């Protein structure tokens, strides 16, 4: 929750206190899993990405920021790998579920507090970013615009409607998977899905609406493949992937018409200009400008983009373009390979599943598809909870070199034969208490 709602905690506490909160959280994780740390394994592809981020310190335009961002990236990577390695692949889904539930509930309660108690827009409590960038705090968007009773769009505790809706989509995917697995009480799952639907209606995020539509179709196709005879599974799987590629190209080509369907400008709040500038900067330095995660908007070349747009731009609004700009062509290639292998390894399990097998790999595939689609309009895949989730999903599925040899136990249970979950399933424990 500290990662998924991190932006809200930064607005509330400020950067120094938020860093202290993160340090305390990491310390708590180390203490909790101290007896199992010898089991932690970080895949080499993930290690290479983090190592490249560190290497960019040699030529970074903002070395202090790159150093801090790389440390944060490494810590998040280790936390994600630790949780997967020590709790079991299937149980990680339960932890994600509860964390996202809390984030959604916190966001709705926050907006309700603003609407009922404050009855006016709420500004950010901490102005660290404004001071660093020499920007008038009044020029920053409010933490909450107090639009809950007006029907939205609301921004939640995270202060951003796209992020809030993204969290809701992820929670919805996991809720459906756990309901299919019967690892959560029906009332628990149904209430979560109702909250997800409410958040989506109140945020009105076009990006998440498109991702939700695609993920829904992909889920339906996966269930169809699951019921198909063995001889037809591979053909149906290739057909689904081919259609997905066509839809992706069509979405990019007809983005203007698609955004108009959601009453949004095709420019998507200056994103076209931001994408153009990000590509221009990327082509100017093939080795990258240095990994920074969130843009240090008080420093060039990021400052010039902010000055032109007129609002605070914390990232390039496209994770792949941002990786190219920050870490060069090698960084872009690594990120693409990680995403493709994460989805591909999970989908290999999905296309082999039959009645009686687990739905957990389907959850991995749908979550990967969701964050990959959102990465076309946001760059959070490179930082905090976005990177955390990507590492969790990559570590959960078969590794890169086992794509052609699928463990039957992974298909049947979602975990290899040698793996045993430690401790009780937090979903079932909390469900029994409610």
RODO-2510 file (C-alpha; in nm, 4 decimals, decimal comma):
residues 434
     n   res          X          Y          Z
     1     x     0,0000     0,0000     0,0000
     2     x     0,2918     0,2346     0,0675
     3     x     0,3888     0,1954    -0,2988
     4     x     0,0430     0,1969    -0,4565
     5     x    -0,0679     0,5005    -0,2527
     6     x     0,2781     0,6550    -0,2385
     7     x     0,1836     0,9682    -0,4284
     8     x    -0,0821     1,0489    -0,1689
     9     x     0,1616     0,9966     0,1169
    10     x     0,4080     1,2317    -0,0544
    11     x     0,1378     1,4978    -0,0800
    12     x     0,0513     1,4477     0,2874
    13     x     0,3937     1,4031     0,4472
    14     x     0,6403     1,5573     0,2067
    15     x     0,9365     1,3816     0,0495
    16     x     1,1605     1,3529     0,3629
    17     x     0,8914     1,1943     0,5826
    18     x     0,7762     0,9746     0,2951
    19     x     1,1304     0,8436     0,2522
    20     x     1,1361     0,7653     0,6242
    21     x     0,8060     0,5773     0,5858
    22     x     0,9516     0,3782     0,2957
    23     x     1,2653     0,2979     0,4963
    24     x     1,0532     0,1762     0,7878
    25     x     0,8469    -0,0397     0,5512
    26     x     1,1574    -0,1978     0,3975
    27     x     1,2988    -0,2624     0,7452
    28     x     0,9728    -0,4304     0,8481
    29     x     0,9857    -0,6549     0,5393
    30     x     1,3460    -0,7529     0,6129
    31     x     1,2568    -0,8410     0,9719
    32     x     0,9449    -1,0331     0,8671
    33     x     1,1302    -1,2448     0,6093
    34     x     1,4730    -1,2574     0,7762
    35     x     1,4686    -1,6360     0,8085
    36     x     1,4015    -1,6855     0,4375
    37     x     1,6295    -1,4245     0,2769
    38     x     1,8632    -1,6976     0,1533
    39     x     1,5833    -1,8079    -0,0831
    40     x     1,5619    -1,4714    -0,2578
    41     x     1,6518    -1,4871    -0,6268
    42     x     1,6460    -1,1926    -0,8655
    43     x     1,6253    -1,2944    -1,2349
    44     x     1,9233    -1,1906    -1,4446
    45     x     1,7156    -0,9880    -1,6879
    46     x     1,5845    -0,7752    -1,4005
    47     x     1,9367    -0,7446    -1,2595
    48     x     2,0618    -0,6233    -1,5979
    49     x     1,7940    -0,3531    -1,6125
    50     x     1,8809    -0,2241    -1,2650
    51     x     2,2531    -0,2450    -1,3449
    52     x     2,2015    -0,0390    -1,6607
    53     x     2,0179     0,2236    -1,4553
    54     x     2,3215     0,2396    -1,2263
    55     x     2,5649     0,2589    -1,5184
    56     x     2,3837     0,5618    -1,6627
    57     x     2,5171     0,7506    -1,3602
    58     x     2,8433     0,7817    -1,5559
    59     x     2,6888     1,0148    -1,8146
    60     x     2,3728     1,1353    -1,6434
    61     x     2,2818     1,5033    -1,6636
    62     x     2,1443     1,4806    -1,3077
    63     x     2,3796     1,2465    -1,1236
    64     x     2,2411     1,3033    -0,7747
    65     x     1,8883     1,2254    -0,8943
    66     x     2,0097     0,9224    -1,0895
    67     x     2,1910     0,7877    -0,7842
    68     x     1,8828     0,8276    -0,5627
    69     x     1,6471     0,6879    -0,8282
    70     x     1,8713     0,3855    -0,8876
    71     x     1,8844     0,3063    -0,5167
    72     x     1,5039     0,3273    -0,5030
    73     x     1,4765     0,1024    -0,8108
    74     x     1,7105    -0,1551    -0,6569
    75     x     1,5249    -0,1534    -0,3239
    76     x     1,1846    -0,1975    -0,4905
    77     x     1,3306    -0,4811    -0,6994
    78     x     1,4643    -0,6607    -0,3929
    79     x     1,1364    -0,6154    -0,2050
    80     x     0,9379    -0,7605    -0,4962
    81     x     1,1758    -1,0543    -0,5401
    82     x     1,1777    -1,1190    -0,1646
    83     x     0,7996    -1,1357    -0,1408
    84     x     0,7688    -1,3723    -0,4383
    85     x     1,0590    -1,5949    -0,3303
    86     x     0,9550    -1,6297     0,0336
    87     x     0,5743    -1,6369     0,0277
    88     x     0,4998    -1,8402    -0,2840
    89     x     0,3734    -1,7339    -0,6246
    90     x     0,0058    -1,7960    -0,5649
    91     x     0,0008    -1,6292    -0,2254
    92     x     0,1529    -1,3112    -0,3684
    93     x    -0,1749    -1,2595    -0,5531
    94     x    -0,3510    -1,2554    -0,2165
    95     x    -0,1160    -0,9904    -0,0789
    96     x    -0,1683    -0,7757    -0,3879
    97     x    -0,5430    -0,8129    -0,3495
    98     x    -0,5507    -0,6878     0,0088
    99     x    -0,3096    -0,4050    -0,0614
   100     x    -0,5139    -0,2792    -0,3556
   101     x    -0,8353    -0,3135    -0,1559
   102     x    -0,6926    -0,0843     0,1109
   103     x    -0,5744     0,1670    -0,1514
   104     x    -0,9180     0,1817    -0,3152
   105     x    -1,0988     0,2095     0,0171
   106     x    -0,8597     0,4798     0,1330
   107     x    -0,9163     0,6745    -0,1890
   108     x    -1,2952     0,6622    -0,1603
   109     x    -1,2905     0,7574     0,2090
   110     x    -1,0530     1,0437     0,1313
   111     x    -1,2843     1,1824    -0,1370
   112     x    -1,5836     1,1375     0,0954
   113     x    -1,4023     1,3325     0,3686
   114     x    -1,3276     1,6166     0,1274
   115     x    -1,6869     1,6229     0,0003
   116     x    -1,8689     1,5967     0,3348
   117     x    -1,6324     1,7590     0,5854
   118     x    -1,4176     2,0085     0,3933
   119     x    -1,6661     2,0858     0,1138
   120     x    -1,3978     2,2554    -0,0957
   121     x    -1,0969     2,1532    -0,3050
   122     x    -0,8028     2,0309    -0,0990
   123     x    -0,4535     2,1499    -0,1845
   124     x    -0,1455     1,9367    -0,1329
   125     x    -0,0172     1,9574     0,2235
   126     x     0,3481     1,9306     0,1236
   127     x     0,5073     2,1594    -0,1342
   128     x     0,8481     1,9934    -0,1761
   129     x     0,8101     1,9509    -0,5508
   130     x     0,7002     2,3104    -0,6008
   131     x     0,9979     2,4405    -0,4015
   132     x     1,2442     2,2195    -0,5879
   133     x     1,1131     2,3269    -0,9270
   134     x     1,0601     2,6928    -0,8309
   135     x     0,6950     2,6617    -0,9328
   136     x     0,4136     2,8538    -0,7695
   137     x     0,2317     2,5966    -0,5488
   138     x    -0,0955     2,7421    -0,6754
   139     x    -0,0042     2,6260    -1,0267
   140     x    -0,0061     2,2625    -0,9154
   141     x    -0,3352     2,0728    -0,9480
   142     x    -0,5170     2,0258    -0,6159
   143     x    -0,4931     1,7011    -0,4247
   144     x    -0,8705     1,6660    -0,4512
   145     x    -1,1058     1,8832    -0,6559
   146     x    -1,4075     1,7977    -0,4365
   147     x    -1,6102     1,6510    -0,7224
   148     x    -1,7386     1,3341    -0,5566
   149     x    -2,0934     1,4616    -0,5012
   150     x    -2,0903     1,6167    -0,8486
   151     x    -2,0289     1,2763    -1,0050
   152     x    -1,6559     1,3171    -1,0634
   153     x    -1,3990     1,2959    -1,1925
   154     x    -1,2379     1,2154    -0,8575
   155     x    -0,8663     1,1664    -0,7963
   156     x    -0,8568     0,9539    -0,4822
   157     x    -0,5882     0,9610    -0,2163
   158     x    -0,3205     0,9364    -0,4869
   159     x    -0,4361     1,2699    -0,6310
   160     x    -0,4549     1,1450    -0,9894
   161     x    -0,7614     0,9940    -1,1518
   162     x    -0,5662     0,7827    -1,4011
   163     x    -0,3567     0,6274    -1,1250
   164     x    -0,6620     0,5735    -0,9017
   165     x    -0,8522     0,4046    -1,1831
   166     x    -0,5469     0,1948    -1,2726
   167     x    -0,5327     0,0621    -0,9178
   168     x    -0,9033    -0,0188    -0,9400
   169     x    -0,8521    -0,2119    -1,2648
   170     x    -0,5731    -0,4194    -1,1114
   171     x    -0,7867    -0,4902    -0,8048
   172     x    -1,0751    -0,5946    -1,0289
   173     x    -0,8588    -0,8395    -1,2230
   174     x    -0,7284    -1,0024    -0,9060
   175     x    -1,0768    -1,0149    -0,7516
   176     x    -1,2120    -1,2044    -1,0533
   177     x    -0,9210    -1,4499    -1,0480
   178     x    -0,9544    -1,5167    -0,6750
   179     x    -1,3296    -1,5634    -0,7111
   180     x    -1,2686    -1,8189    -0,9858
   181     x    -1,0131    -1,9859    -0,7595
   182     x    -1,2573    -1,9773    -0,4671
   183     x    -0,9800    -1,8332    -0,2523
   184     x    -1,1987    -1,5464    -0,1326
   185     x    -1,5530    -1,5277    -0,0022
   186     x    -1,8093    -1,4347    -0,2668
   187     x    -1,9288    -1,1301    -0,0698
   188     x    -1,5708    -1,0085    -0,0356
   189     x    -1,5067    -1,0364    -0,4087
   190     x    -1,8411    -0,8903    -0,5147
   191     x    -1,8006    -0,5875    -0,2859
   192     x    -1,4523    -0,5316    -0,4255
   193     x    -1,5813    -0,5458    -0,7833
   194     x    -1,8588    -0,3012    -0,6897
   195     x    -1,5992    -0,0603    -0,5489
   196     x    -1,3908    -0,1032    -0,8652
   197     x    -1,6918    -0,0200    -1,0834
   198     x    -1,7716     0,2843    -0,8685
   199     x    -1,4159     0,4145    -0,8922
   200     x    -1,4135     0,3673    -1,2686
   201     x    -1,7418     0,5544    -1,3126
   202     x    -1,6209     0,8389    -1,0909
   203     x    -1,2727     0,8746    -1,2430
   204     x    -1,3710     0,8655    -1,6119
   205     x    -1,0208     0,7653    -1,7249
   206     x    -1,0149     0,7063    -2,1004
   207     x    -0,6827     0,5220    -2,0799
   208     x    -0,8119     0,2745    -1,8231
   209     x    -1,1426     0,2365    -2,0085
   210     x    -0,9549     0,1177    -2,3166
   211     x    -0,7342    -0,1122    -2,1077
   212     x    -1,0377    -0,2525    -1,9261
   213     x    -1,2125    -0,3299    -2,2548
   214     x    -0,9090    -0,5077    -2,3967
   215     x    -0,8447    -0,7052    -2,0768
   216     x    -1,2096    -0,8156    -2,0657
   217     x    -1,1914    -0,9490    -2,4218
   218     x    -0,8575    -1,1177    -2,3482
   219     x    -1,0043    -1,2839    -2,0384
   220     x    -1,3027    -1,4132    -2,2355
   221     x    -1,0683    -1,5510    -2,5024
   222     x    -0,8547    -1,7202    -2,2364
   223     x    -1,1591    -1,8905    -2,0856
   224     x    -1,2599    -2,0073    -2,4341
   225     x    -0,9128    -2,1542    -2,4901
   226     x    -0,9346    -2,3238    -2,1514
   227     x    -1,2502    -2,5104    -2,2589
   228     x    -1,1233    -2,5944    -2,6087
   229     x    -0,9928    -2,9414    -2,7038
   230     x    -0,6166    -2,9816    -2,6681
   231     x    -0,5595    -2,9964    -3,0455
   232     x    -0,7258    -2,6557    -3,0926
   233     x    -0,5737    -2,4661    -2,8007
   234     x    -0,2578    -2,3547    -2,9830
   235     x    -0,4499    -2,2405    -3,2929
   236     x    -0,6940    -2,0375    -3,0831
   237     x    -0,4059    -1,8921    -2,8834
   238     x    -0,2237    -1,7723    -3,1952
   239     x    -0,5491    -1,6290    -3,3285
   240     x    -0,6006    -1,4299    -3,0071
   241     x    -0,2446    -1,2960    -3,0149
   242     x    -0,2755    -1,2009    -3,3826
   243     x    -0,6022    -1,0178    -3,3173
   244     x    -0,4374    -0,8415    -3,0237
   245     x    -0,1623    -0,7127    -3,2513
   246     x    -0,4187    -0,5864    -3,5041
   247     x    -0,6172    -0,4137    -3,2289
   248     x    -0,3006    -0,2498    -3,0951
   249     x    -0,2122    -0,1069    -3,4368
   250     x    -0,5719     0,0058    -3,4948
   251     x    -0,5811     0,1756    -3,1549
   252     x    -0,2722     0,3790    -3,2362
   253     x    -0,3958     0,4679    -3,5861
   254     x    -0,7491     0,5651    -3,4809
   255     x    -0,6647     0,7135    -3,1412
   256     x    -0,8435     1,0400    -3,2267
   257     x    -1,1746     0,8663    -3,2872
   258     x    -1,1281     0,6443    -2,9822
   259     x    -1,0616     0,9374    -2,7497
   260     x    -1,3644     1,1186    -2,8890
   261     x    -1,5755     0,8211    -2,7817
   262     x    -1,4708     0,9012    -2,4249
   263     x    -1,5147     1,2789    -2,4692
   264     x    -1,1392     1,3312    -2,4563
   265     x    -0,9090     1,5210    -2,6892
   266     x    -0,6921     1,3137    -2,9208
   267     x    -0,3982     1,5152    -2,7865
   268     x    -0,4717     1,3555    -2,4471
   269     x    -0,3805     1,6535    -2,2280
   270     x    -0,0623     1,7585    -2,4143
   271     x     0,0657     1,4013    -2,4311
   272     x     0,1358     1,4204    -2,8053
   273     x     0,3717     1,7130    -2,7475
   274     x     0,5306     1,5370    -2,4490
   275     x     0,5815     1,2208    -2,6566
   276     x     0,7380     1,4235    -2,9379
   277     x     0,9739     1,5969    -2,6950
   278     x     1,0648     1,2683    -2,5267
   279     x     1,1495     1,1108    -2,8633
   280     x     1,3484     1,4186    -2,9644
   281     x     1,5545     1,3986    -2,6458
   282     x     1,5982     1,0228    -2,6878
   283     x     1,7296     1,0581    -3,0423
   284     x     1,9644     1,3364    -2,9344
   285     x     2,1456     1,0985    -2,6956
   286     x     2,1258     0,7281    -2,7927
   287     x     2,2913     0,6318    -2,4632
   288     x     2,0200     0,8113    -2,2666
   289     x     2,0145     1,1109    -2,0338
   290     x     2,0449     0,8995    -1,7207
   291     x     1,7842     0,7042    -1,5269
   292     x     1,5776     0,9370    -1,3075
   293     x     1,2394     0,7640    -1,2700
   294     x     1,0271     1,0711    -1,2069
   295     x     1,1571     1,3691    -1,4020
   296     x     1,3610     1,6270    -1,2067
   297     x     1,1586     1,9110    -1,3581
   298     x     1,3826     2,1790    -1,2065
   299     x     1,6693     2,0689    -1,4320
   300     x     1,7184     2,0773    -1,8091
   301     x     1,6146     1,9202    -2,0393
   302     x     1,3020     1,8398    -1,8366
   303     x     1,2430     2,2002    -1,7326
   304     x     1,1934     2,3158    -2,0918
   305     x     0,9160     2,0582    -2,1434
   306     x     0,7372     2,1801    -1,8290
   307     x     0,7709     2,5436    -1,9342
   308     x     0,6175     2,4724    -2,2739
   309     x     0,3267     2,2626    -2,1437
   310     x     0,2523     2,4992    -1,8572
   311     x     0,1829     2,2244    -1,6012
   312     x     0,4006     1,9915    -1,3965
   313     x     0,5066     1,6938    -1,6113
   314     x     0,6530     1,4224    -1,3843
   315     x     0,7290     1,1753    -1,6657
   316     x     0,7069     1,1178    -2,0411
   317     x     0,3553     0,9672    -2,0331
   318     x     0,4867     0,6536    -2,2038
   319     x     0,7054     0,4048    -2,0179
   320     x     0,8755     0,2778    -2,3333
   321     x     0,9623     0,6236    -2,4656
   322     x     1,0763     0,7232    -2,1173
   323     x     1,3018     0,4173    -2,0922
   324     x     1,4496     0,5060    -2,4321
   325     x     1,5094     0,8665    -2,3296
   326     x     1,6519     0,7871    -1,9851
   327     x     1,8416     0,4625    -2,0509
   328     x     1,8973     0,4647    -2,4240
   329     x     1,8181     0,1984    -2,6808
   330     x     1,9522    -0,0767    -2,4556
   331     x     1,7141     0,0272    -2,1783
   332     x     1,4208     0,0296    -2,4193
   333     x     1,5149    -0,3149    -2,5516
   334     x     1,5465    -0,4586    -2,2000
   335     x     1,2085    -0,3212    -2,0929
   336     x     1,0383    -0,4573    -2,4041
   337     x     1,1938    -0,8009    -2,3524
   338     x     1,0879    -0,8063    -1,9854
   339     x     0,7277    -0,7159    -2,0704
   340     x     0,7021    -0,9589    -2,3638
   341     x     0,8540    -1,2484    -2,1688
   342     x     0,6360    -1,1753    -1,8656
   343     x     0,3204    -1,1927    -2,0743
   344     x     0,4439    -1,4741    -2,2971
   345     x     0,5452    -1,7028    -2,0118
   346     x     0,2109    -1,6533    -1,8357
   347     x     0,0166    -1,7019    -2,1585
   348     x     0,1987    -2,0304    -2,2246
   349     x     0,0437    -2,1594    -1,9028
   350     x    -0,2974    -2,0159    -1,9902
   351     x    -0,3128    -2,1912    -2,3272
   352     x    -0,2284    -2,5263    -2,1658
   353     x    -0,4827    -2,5007    -1,8837
   354     x    -0,7946    -2,7154    -1,8757
   355     x    -1,0865    -2,7664    -1,6389
   356     x    -0,9593    -2,8178    -1,2856
   357     x    -0,6359    -2,6230    -1,3362
   358     x    -0,5595    -2,2996    -1,1538
   359     x    -0,6593    -1,9563    -1,2826
   360     x    -0,3554    -1,7861    -1,1253
   361     x    -0,1499    -1,7725    -1,4518
   362     x    -0,4507    -1,6076    -1,6177
   363     x    -0,4231    -1,3383    -1,3520
   364     x    -0,0541    -1,2924    -1,4335
   365     x    -0,1304    -1,2558    -1,8042
   366     x    -0,4179    -1,0105    -1,7522
   367     x    -0,2212    -0,7971    -1,5060
   368     x     0,0729    -0,7835    -1,7475
   369     x    -0,1556    -0,6843    -2,0347
   370     x    -0,3157    -0,4138    -1,8195
   371     x     0,0091    -0,2500    -1,7105
   372     x     0,1557    -0,2807    -2,0623
   373     x    -0,1438    -0,0992    -2,2120
   374     x    -0,1341     0,1696    -1,9454
   375     x     0,2399     0,2077    -2,0102
   376     x     0,1500     0,3525    -2,3508
   377     x     0,0033     0,6587    -2,1748
   378     x     0,1844     0,6585    -1,8383
   379     x     0,5441     0,5932    -1,7282
   380     x     0,4774     0,4433    -1,3863
   381     x     0,6030     0,1049    -1,5020
   382     x     0,9527     0,2472    -1,4446
   383     x     0,8954     0,3549    -1,0836
   384     x     0,7509     0,2489    -0,7462
   385     x     0,4369     0,0289    -0,7668
   386     x     0,4498    -0,0069    -1,1465
   387     x     0,8010    -0,1517    -1,1406
   388     x     0,7190    -0,3535    -0,8271
   389     x     0,4262    -0,5224    -1,0004
   390     x     0,6260    -0,5908    -1,3177
   391     x     0,9031    -0,7598    -1,1169
   392     x     0,6483    -0,9622    -0,9172
   393     x     0,4825    -1,0834    -1,2373
   394     x     0,8132    -1,1638    -1,4073
   395     x     0,9343    -1,3606    -1,1041
   396     x     0,6015    -1,5435    -1,0735
   397     x     0,5934    -1,6945    -1,4215
   398     x     0,8396    -1,9350    -1,5855
   399     x     1,1757    -1,7736    -1,6485
   400     x     1,2975    -1,6712    -1,9937
   401     x     1,4840    -1,9902    -2,0765
   402     x     1,2004    -2,2273    -1,9803
   403     x     0,9412    -2,0953    -2,2236
   404     x     0,9576    -2,4138    -2,4288
   405     x     0,9455    -2,6491    -2,1289
   406     x     0,6349    -2,5894    -1,9201
   407     x     0,6166    -2,7406    -1,5721
   408     x     0,2814    -2,9264    -1,5445
   409     x     0,2589    -2,8180    -1,1791
   410     x     0,2668    -2,4531    -1,2862
   411     x    -0,0297    -2,5172    -1,5134
   412     x    -0,2182    -2,7111    -1,2483
   413     x    -0,1437    -2,5101    -0,9316
   414     x     0,0393    -2,1929    -1,0346
   415     x     0,3550    -2,3007    -0,8489
   416     x     0,6376    -2,5455    -0,9313
   417     x     0,6399    -2,8819    -0,7566
   418     x     0,9304    -2,7850    -0,5306
   419     x     0,7624    -2,4691    -0,4008
   420     x     0,5577    -2,4637    -0,0843
   421     x     0,3653    -2,1626     0,0450
   422     x     0,4782    -2,0371     0,3855
   423     x     0,2158    -1,9314     0,6348
   424     x    -0,1567    -1,8914     0,5876
   425     x    -0,3157    -1,7303     0,2883
   426     x    -0,3897    -1,3677     0,3949
   427     x    -0,7067    -1,3590     0,1860
   428     x    -0,8564    -1,6593     0,3612
   429     x    -0,7358    -1,5442     0,7031
   430     x    -0,8939    -1,2006     0,6690
   431     x    -1,2085    -1,3448     0,5119
   432     x    -1,2610    -1,5738     0,8101
   433     x    -1,2330    -1,2777     1,0450
   434     x    -1,4958    -1,0695     0,8625
***
